Amino acid sequence: MQVLNIVLYSNKGETREVKFKINSLNVITGKSRTGKSAIISIIDYCMGRSDFEIFDGVNRDVVSWYAVTYQLKGKQIFVAKQPPKNGKASNSEVCLLIGANLKIPCKSELVINSNDDGVLYEIDRELGLDDNVTFRKEKTDGAYRANLKHAKSFIFQEQGEIANKKTLFHRQDEPFLAQSIKDTFPYFLGAVTNKRLQDMELLKNAKRTLKDKLSLLKQYTDVSSQSTKVALQLLYEASTVGLISKELINSDLSFFECISFLKSISGWEPHHELKESSDELYKLQTELIETKNAQIELQEKISKTRIFEQHHNSHLGNMLERKARLNVIDLFDSSKELECPVCGTKSQDDETIKSLHYSLNSVREEIKTITHSSPKLQEYIQKLSSKENDTQIIIDDLQQKIRSLITQKKESKLLKDRNAYISKIIGRISLFLESVKETAPNSDLTAEIEELQHKVSILEDELDDDTVLDRLSSSLNIVGNYMSNYAKDLKLEYADNPYRLDISRLTVFADNPHGSTPMKRQGSAENWLGCHVITYLSLHKYFRMKDLPVPSIFVLDQPSQVHFPDITRYQSLEGELMQSGDADIEEVTRLFKLFYDYCQFDNRSFQIIVTEHANLEEDWFQDSLVEPPWRGERALIPKSWI
């Protein structure tokens, strides 16, 4: 796959065509800001990429369509796309034309008839990318198809990529793309062939089928060995809900008798459920609450009466103590003259004696009254306690009735769920009967399993990982030899050491007796540029040798800039002829001569497109110019359009 032309359409319908030669070096040179760096973006945009990476400004204001014609195995594919509209950043609509010898259509003939997926499908099919599945870590379920999007990593090198010391491939630093490059590399190097991928699919499908067959056989074996036991268990379970009489079931039933019973049960249909009332439970709960409240009142009365009894007893004690103090007055005879019983002294204060006798008599009367009331108080307390005990018995009885009713309610709920429960039992019975049917003895099943096991064994032997590793190692060794030879042609600093491509780290190493020097430590932009160039040329040489599905094109932007430390000097070249003799010019000449000879001798079916500021006076370089240098009125977009 190579590029025949790039065509721009103005808003007025004018066309600008940039033609390219196939199987050749193509150089576009000229001054800055003439559109050279947009070449890669245009080719990529018309190669199934929806994101619009072409510079804004006059591109959006002036150009109404971008188009590219691709040459691919005797067929031409014309893809035209408009810039995104309404400030959007992407557009997937395309005008797609396919033919043997297409003419550039006028603007009025451009009609949206496909999209980027359609473009990718057509190109993938022509390249042979439409029938592969590349596995991320082989033999796992996560898989995707290698396609043109992955192959683009090997055909573009933008200005910021061509001499980047950290990234080797196009868009390698974007999220997930580095992993995609690593995953697809074995396929693009031919270590994983389409046949291998097809065999991997066959192996995956065979394993899945074998697993299903083994599961079926195991199911049959399990059911056959325990079928009677399972059938009896289901019958016992059915008897608990009244689907079958328990008297009909016993361990002596044969398997076929069990199956007969189960089949008769499986026709059961649900019945209407009975409704239940909760009035009785409500009444009992209400009565319980009232009875508990009555019990609380009795307990409070008992408590208050006991407190009263305590005060009553305390008062009796006080009276008894007072009586004891007054008892001494009995030593005197209230009818005689007062005389001390100890010393015999007489006193005339008989009023005091009388008062004391009166107090003593009063105390005796009060003690008599209190003593008489105490038994009645005790009797009252006992009566309250007895009534409280009777109330507790009533409470216990109510609670028992409520618990019983709640239990009945739960049982009623179970009865409500009876149909659902029976339906589950019927479902298990139906599943069992179906499993017995599905796993009935099949003489072909064992033969099928043996055949699948044999097929899986053969495919696993053919798909041994060591085979892929050996192929990949061989491919990388060949690519490394190519790289080392091209490094000598460019006279790179490490040209005396073998170069190799490390696809696990996506970088280049120069090996030496003391170790390996990675690209990022090779010390100068010329070396970084050299690593990129020799890698791409070596890979494409291997791709063509093995006829692998990668477009035969390499498009790079301003590779010679690294040879001019002064960027101002480089930009001031403006496509003018460079005089030989300067060391920088000699290195630039060596680089472009490698490109030219590569297309002429090493890889004759290959196209290289380079956009540059440099312009060499050598005839071969002048023959490689696509157009006269872009300066003055000449540019990608004609001045007359602006």
Protein Blocks (a to p, Z undefined) as FASTA:
>chain_A
ZZfbdcdddfkopacdddddehiacddeddehiopmmmmmmmmmmnopabdcbdehjlmm
mmmbdcddddeehiacdddddddeehiabdfbdcddddfbdcdddfklpccfbdfklmmm
mmmmmnopamcccdehehiabdcdddfklmmmmmgccfklmmcckbmbghklpghklmmm
mmmmmmmnomacfklmmmmmmmmmmmmmmmmmmmmmmmmmmmmmmmmmmmmmmmmmmmmn
opacfklpcfkbcfklmmmmmmmmmmpccdddddddfklmmmmmmmmmmmmmmmmmmmmm
mmmmmmmmmmmmmmmmmmmmmmmmmmmmmmpcfkbccddfklopacfblmlmmmmmmmmm
mmmmmmmmmmmmmmmmmmmmmmmmmmmmmmmmmmmmmmmmmmmmmmmmmmmmmmmmmmmm
mmmmmmmmmmmmmmmmmmgccfklmmmmmmmmmmmmmmmmmmgfklmmmmmmmmmmmmmm
mmmmmmmmnopaklmpccdddfklopaddddfkbccdfklnopaklmmmmmmmmmmmmmm
mmmmnopabdfbdddehkllmmmmblmlmmmnnopacdehiaklmmmmmmmmmmmmmmmm
mmmmbccddddfbdcfbfklmmmpmbdcdehjbcfbdfklZZ
